[in-house]
Amino acid sequence: MKRRILSMVAASLLAVSLAASAWAAPWQGWRGSGGWGMKGAYQRLYDPAKVETVSGEVVKVELMSGRKAPGNGVHLLLRTGQEAIPVHLGPAWFLERLDTKIEKGDTVEVKGARVTFDGKPAIIAAEVKKGDAVLQLRDQSGAPVWAGWRR
């Protein structure tokens, strides 16, 4: 009988300590979009009327954290025949989970909206083609695919 009571007390203490640790350090999963949601100032820069397609070689791939863009974003520097232009792909937390990786030296075709970002020209990508692979980043209206069901 004593053994059973001791087991119940030990199980209760374990349950209380687990609950206390969960309360003290809340779960950190599903932390939202990190500011990359539909209504953010950065997302409002994308204008479907300004969509164009450019091709070139990836000169640089960077993880950026800028004043005007929320969270860390992945940017390319794309050298076309006429220019070297920054291409904004999307949030790092989204892109790092995709199978297709864009690397320096890759030849890609980018479809996206030309914008002025931080006083300089850039393209916010909707789609990036690398060989047969296609990274779909936005739909035709400009809604980012990482927005998912929240549209």
N, C-alpha and C positions, 0 to 999 in steps of 0.2 A: 504494500500500500504506500509506504514511504517513497519507494522508488518511483511509483506512478506520479505522485504529487511533485517530486523533484523534477521529473521529466516535463510535466505540465508547466511548472514554474520556469524551467530553462527555455522551453518553447515560447512562452509568453515574453520573457525577457529578450529573446532573439527577435521576435516580431516587433516589439516596441523599439529596439535599437535600429532595425531596418527602416521602420517608419520614420524615426527621428532623423536618420541620415538622408532619407529621401526628402524630408521637409527642409533640412538644412542646406542641401545642395540639389536644387530642382533639376530635373532632366533637361539636357541641353539640345535635344534633337529638334527637328522641325522649327527652326528659329525664324521662319518667315523668309522673305525674299531678299533681305539685306539691303532694302532700298531700291531694288531692281523691279519693283512692281509696276503695274499698268499706269498708275496715276502720278508717278514721280516726274520731276522736271526733266530728267535725262530721257525718259521714254517719250516725252512730248516733243523732243527734238526731231524724232523720226517722222518724215512727211512722205507718205506713199506717192505723192505727185512728183517727188524728186528722185525717184528710183532710177538707177542706171546700172549697167553691167560693165565691169572692167576686168582685164586679165593681166597677169604679170607674175613676177617672181617674188616670193617672200624673202625680204632682206633681213627682217628681225621679227621675233615673237617676244612680246613683253607682258609681264604682269604689272598692271598699272593701278594705282590708287590716287585718283585725282580729286581736286576740290569739288568739281562739278559732277562727278560720277560717283554713285554710291558704291561702297564696298570695293573689292578688288575686281578688276576687269581684265580680259585678255585682249590685247591689241596686236595687230600686225603692222609692219611697214611694208607696203606693196610697191614694187617698182614696175610701173607700166612703161609703155613706150614714151609717154610724155612727161611723167612725173613720178615722184615717190610720195605716196599718200598713206596716212594712217588709216587703218581699218579697225573699227571697234566691233568685236565679235559678241561679247556678252560677259556675264558674271563668271568668274573663275570656278565657283562652286558648281555651276552647271556644266561648263565645258570639260572640267577634269573627269567627269563621269561618262563622257562620250567615247565611243570606240575609235573614231577617226581623229587623228592628231595632225595638226598643221605645224610644220617645222620650217626652219630657215632653209632656203634653197628649193622649196616646193614651188611648182607652177600651179596657180589656182585661178579660178574665175569667181569673182565676187559680184553678187547682185545686192545692191543696197542703196540707201538714201544718202545723198551728199548733203553734208551739214557744215556749219561753222562751229567749231568746238574750241573754246578757249582762244578765240580770235584767229584760228587757223582752219583751213579746209580739212575735212575728214569724211569718211564714209561709215555709216552705221550699217553693218551687214545684215541682210535678211537670209542670205543663202551663200554658201561657199562650196564650190565644186573642186575636188582634188581627184583627178583621174575619174574613176567610176563612182567614187564616194561623194555624197552630198550632205553637207551639214545644213539642216533646215533650222534657222534661228528665229525667224518671224513668219507670220502668215501674210497674206496679200494686203491686209489692212494695217500691218505693222505691229500687231500684237505679238509679243515675244512668246516663243513656245514654252519657256520656263514658267510663264504665268499659269499654264495648265488650266485647270477647271475654274480658276478665279476670274476668267474673262467676263 
